[in-house]
Amino acid sequence: MRQAPRTPALTSRLPQVGTTIFTVMSALAQEHAAINLGQGFPDFACDPGLIDAVDRAMRAGANQYPPMAGVPALRRAVADKIGALYGRHYDADAEITITAGATQAIFTALLAVVHPGDEVIVLTPCYDSYLPNIALCGGVARTVPLRPDFHPDFAAIAAAIGPRTRAMVVNTPHNPSGTVWTAAEMEQLETLLAPTDIVLIADEVYEHMVFDGARHESASRRPGLAARAIVVSSFGKTFHVTGWKVGSVAAPATLTAEFRKVHQFNVFTVNTPMQHGLAAYLADPTPYLALPAFYQAKRDRFRAGLARTRFALLPCDGSYFQCVRFDAISDQPDDAFCRWLTQEIGVAAIPLSAFEPDGRQRGVIRFCFAKQDATLDAALDRLARL
């Protein structure tokens, strides 16, 4: 007798992981016709000139595989940009790699660096891909809570460093809090790591969103950090094209060689015409140099509106996220409050507990203000009902 078809049972590599909170809240927003200030993506178009540059590349025949490390013109443009902004001169051939977005870049960096049993220091709350990435590498995450103001606690970081510490992930400007590391904090990190062989994975995808005249303190600025850092950037975040999933990595040649060994076997390479289009677009630095003022205006507009609600504003020094306390409104857990806010008020946000490995409650939620002014104003009108 023929046996019935059988689907094998799997032992999950990520048994604690379900659908991401971003997908859940976006679906809930759509279901309830809510304004989606949860997931971090713009609701406005990119510069038509960028689309024209990609169109020209496609029509010119740039539609086949590019080099594994990325289109040379784009790698040169990235190296030139880093040199001009941060004073670090990377070799475009040996030290710059184009990636399929920043999430792939971070995962590939961890795969290249972390062996089973190695420890990786992660400062929490953190972007939700870090911990699953470390688990998939067979590594062990050593989580260190940020201070209540979301700045680093260097005594706690130093205490977490041990003989198996292989890497550390640092994110500035920070998602979810909007905190920006200072020059003094980066110097302190440089001093702390100097006697170690720890690789720094620097998630700098919001590098062009730093406000109030401050500057982004890239790991590339400091020789002691740059020598050990894999620095991750995002064209999607910078140019309002998150769906393109194109990013870049800058790292010393020895680290890049190991990064590329993994990169070539998990994605091999990245969309060709978009790479050519981005290379042409980067010839003019104006779009990314103007980005801090562009997003600061949105931040200020959104904060002014929130100040008229019952939310308590937390500082926002960078990124396109605004965190608020809601304890004057509700004593619910943050995830329940975000669901209620979406369903009953019609505005979607993200609970900060989604960024915490233990789901800890801080009474804080995160809004994204990378939206048209009309979207922000409509959301503020609804939030004013609270």
Order of alpha helices (4+ residues) and beta strands (2+ residues): alpha-beta-alpha-alpha-beta-alpha-beta-alpha-beta-alpha-beta-alpha-beta-alpha-beta-alpha-beta-alpha-alpha-alpha-alpha-beta-beta-alpha-beta-beta-beta-alpha
